[in-house]
Amino acid sequence: MKTKTPYLLAVLFCLLPGLSWAQEHASHGPSEAEIFGLLELPFLLIAIVFSFMTARNLKGGKFGSGMNLLAWGFLVMAVGHLHMQMDHLFGYNLFNNILGSTIGRYAWFIALILTWGLSALGFFKIYKASKV
């Protein structure tokens, strides 16, 4: 028996932009980007909590150290996303207010690179450990 699920999903994905546009123009509430930006924060918190719990339960080792790096990468990412939401919603740029506009931009860039680097290194360690 064939399932129609892939076809239904394809139709829904084609309709989403139109539904999104209609919703945005029908109300004067928060924008879609603001809502999704705020909804992202609890999921990042869940990812941080469970990644640190998983790293702790693995008790070090190759998988545990990789998971620990991922957890720290998620934490830096969450701080960055919280910073972006504060700047977008309230106009408060934490890095610029603490470090000044020039150094604040560099700090933001370093945090971005740190997130990518920790995540990549964590995934690489887990990948190497899984090949054994």
N, C-alpha and C positions, 0 to 999 in steps of 0.2 A: 504494500500500500504506500503510495507516494504521499508525502506531506506537502502542504501548501505554505508552511511556515516561511521558507526563504522568499517566496513571492510576496507574501503579506509584509514581510520586513522590508523588502525592496520598495513596495508601494508606500509604506509609512515613511521611509527615509526620503522618498521623493516629495511627499506632502509636507514634511516638517518645515522647510523654509517658508512655505506659504502660510502655514499655521502660525509660525513664529512672527512673521510680518503682520498678520492680522491681529494677533494678541498685542503686539507692541503698539500698533496704531489705534487699538480700541480702548486702551486705558492710559492713565497718566501716572501709574504707580512706578515702582522701581523698574529699571530696565532689566532686560534678560541677562545682560552681562553682569550686572550688580548681583542679581539673585544667584546665578551660577557661581560667581566669585565667592559669595558668602557660603554657599552650600559646599564648596570645595574644602573649606577649613575643617569641618568635623571629620571628613574622610581622611584628610591629612593627619589629624590627631589620632584617628583609629590606626592608620598605617604606622605612625610613630610608636604608639603603645604596643601594638602586636609585633612590630619588628624588634623592639628592645626585649620584649618577653621571649620571642623566639631565639634571639641571640643568647639570652641568659640561659634558656633551657638547653641550648646546644653546648653550653659550657666550654666556650672557646673552640679550639680546633679550627680546621679549615672552613667548614660551613659557618661556624659561630662567628669567626672573625669577619667573614664576608658579610654576614647578616648584620653584625655590629656596624660595619662601615655603611651599609645601606640605611640603617636606622639613623645614624648621624647625618647622612645626606638628606633623609626625609625631614629631619629636624631643622636643618638649615633652610630647606625648601619651604617649610611651614612658616618660619620666621619671615622669609622673603614674601610669601603670599599674604601674610598678615600685614606686612609693611605696605604692599601694593594696595590692599583693600583700604587701609587707613588713609593712604594718599589719595586714592580714587574717591572715597566717600566723604572724607572730612578735610581733604587738602592738607593733611599733616604728613610731611615727609620726615620720617624718623632719622634716616641717615644724614640728610641735609641739615636738620636742626641740631644734631649732636656733633657732627664732624665738619659742617660747612658744605657748600654746594660742590666744590671741586673734589674734595676728599670723599664726600658722601657718594658721588658718582663712582669713584674708584672702589669704594667699599661695596657698593651694590654689585659691581662687576666681579669683584673677588668672591663675594657670596655666591653669585651665579656659577662661577667656575668651580668653587668648592663643592657646591651641590652636585654638579655634573661629575666632578672628579671622584668624590666619595662614592656616588652611586655606581659609576663605571668600575671603579676598583673593587667594590663589593661584589658586583655581578661577575667580574672577572675571577675573583677568588672562588666564588661558588661554582663557576663554570669549570675552573681547573680542578677543584675538589671532586666534582661530579664525573670527571673523566677517569678517575682512578679505578 
